[in-house]
Amino acid sequence: MAGVVSARTLFAPLGPTYDRYAAALSFGQDPRWRRFLVSCIEAEPTDTVLDVATGTGAVARELLRQKGCTVVGLDQSPEMLAEARRRLPKEVRLVEASAEQLPFPDASFDALTFTYLLRYVSDPGAMLRELARVVRPGGTVAGLEFAVPHGVWRPFWELYVRVGLPLAGRVISPGWAGVGDFLGPSIRSFYASWPEQRLLELWHEAGIAGIRSRRLSLGGGIVTWGRRT
C-alpha cells in the first residue's frame, strides 16, 4: 500500500490543473487514450458503468458523451473527487473509497473502466479480481495504463522520462516536478515486476475472457479489455 499512499499524496493537490498538464506532458495523448478506453466498453443508455480511479472525472465525462449511460465514479482521493464534482453533471454519483475493497455487491454494474491503477497496488491480481467481482457476467472490463515502449522507441521514451519529463515538471510547479521525477521510475519498475504477458494472465485468472490489448502512441500507453465470465 506504500505506493498507493505516496501516489495519493503526490497527486492530491493537482486536481485543478491535472487534465491540462496531463495532456500537455503526454503531447496530447492522454485524452486520446481515455477516448479509446471508453470506445472499448459496450454500454447502452440503460446501463450503469463504474469508473474506478476516476480522478477528476475525465473518463466519466467521456462515458457520458460516448455512451449516454449512467456513471458512478470512485476514487480514494477527496481532493480529486472535489474537482470531479465541480466538473461533472450532478447525476454522476461519486464515491470516496478504496478500489481494493469496492463498496458494492457482486455483479452491480454492466461495465467497468479503470485508469492508471495497477501500478499503485501491491497485488494486481487481487485488484483485477475485485474489479471483476462487481461486473455482471458478460459485462466489459477495460483498463488504461502507461507502458514501456518496445524496440527502437524505448531509448526515446527513456530520454523523455529521465530528462524531458522532470524538466517540464519543474517548469510548471513544484507539485508537477514531483510527478516528473516519479512517473518514469514507477512505470519502469512496475513492468520489471509484472511483464505484459503476466498481466494478461492475471486478467484471465480474474475471470475475464476474450481479452484484448492495444498499445497506443508508439507504446507509451496500453488499453486492455475483455468480458466478465
Stockholm file with secondary structure:
# STOCKHOLM 1.0

chainA/1-229         MAGVVSARTLFAPLGPTYDRYAAALSFGQDPRWRRFLVSCIEAEPTDTVLDVATGTGAVARELLRQKGCTVVGLDQSPEMLAEARRRLPKEVRLVEASAEQLPFPDASFDALTFTYLLRYVSDPGAMLRELARVVRPGGTVAGLEFAVPHGVWRPFWELYVRVGLPLAGRVISPGWAGVGDFLGPSIRSFYASWPEQRLLELWHEAGIAGIRSRRLSLGGGIVTWGRRT
#=GR chainA/1-229 SS CHHHHHHHHHHGGGHHHHHHHHHHHTTTHHHHHHHHHHHTCCCCTTCEEEEETCTTTHHHHHHHHHHCCEEEEEESCHHHHHHHHHHSCTTSEEEECCGGGCSSCTTCEEEEEEESCGGGSSCHHHHHHHHHHTEEEEEEEEEEEECCCCGGGHHHHHHIIIIIHHHHHHHHCHHHHHHHHHHHHHHHHHHHHSCHHHHHHHHHHTTEEEEEEEEEGGGTEEEEEEEEC
#=GC SS_cons         CHHHHHHHHHHGGGHHHHHHHHHHHTTTHHHHHHHHHHHTCCCCTTCEEEEETCTTTHHHHHHHHHHCCEEEEEESCHHHHHHHHHHSCTTSEEEECCGGGCSSCTTCEEEEEEESCGGGSSCHHHHHHHHHHTEEEEEEEEEEEECCCCGGGHHHHHHIIIIIHHHHHHHHCHHHHHHHHHHHHHHHHHHHHSCHHHHHHHHHHTTEEEEEEEEEGGGTEEEEEEEEC
//
